[in-house]
Amino acid sequence: MEAINIIQSTAIPLPVENVDTDQIIPARFLKATDKKGFGENLFRDWRFKDGKLDPDFPLNNPNYSGSILIAGHNFGCGSSREHAAWAIHGDGFRVVISSFFADIFKNNALNNGILPVTVSPEFLAYLLDIVTKSPETMIEVNLESQYVKDLKNGRQETFDINPYKKDCLLKGFDDIEYLLNIKDHIDSWEAEHGK
């Protein structure tokens, strides 16, 4: 997994609440068992209208770009499909900001190299507004110091994260890589305790 620490990027606003995992990656694309190719079908049913790219959908708007997705409240609800995180990561996003994430989606994101950042509803509304009006706005997400900052105006807010998952993201480890990294400690403990 790619490590995450400080990400400075423009952002794409998706001011839609209650985005479920079937909207993120429709069920008909779930046949593959590896992560490749899911990004091209991210929000497939919203990105296309009558078989053509919908220019009104934010991810199709050439004014918006970046590795940060700013989404509405209750992002990732619905089914527990890990493919939703695969699709978001596959389309180049490293951070998703919302005022609330469904628990299973949040864990799937953390396990797949995506930082889900929970901010207050007020700060989320501010970010959505500033990025919509000024797509060139740079956002900084600092995992080490746990804050999100609008680099244009200096407004920022802190966020919480599970310390173990923070450590994994900072080092670029998934759960197995984390265990392999501490294998010497595990071996020592087992030798000491006669295991």
PyMOL commands that set and color helices and strands:
alter all, ss='L'
color gray80, all
select helices_A, chain A and resi 21-24+27-29+39-41+44-47+58-60+83-90+103-111+121-133+163-171+175-181+183-192
alter helices_A, ss='H'
color red, helices_A
select strands_A, chain A and resi 6-9+11-14+48-49+52-53+68-71+95-98+115-118+139-142+147-150+156-158
alter strands_A, ss='S'
color yellow, strands_A
deselect
rebuild
show_as cartoon
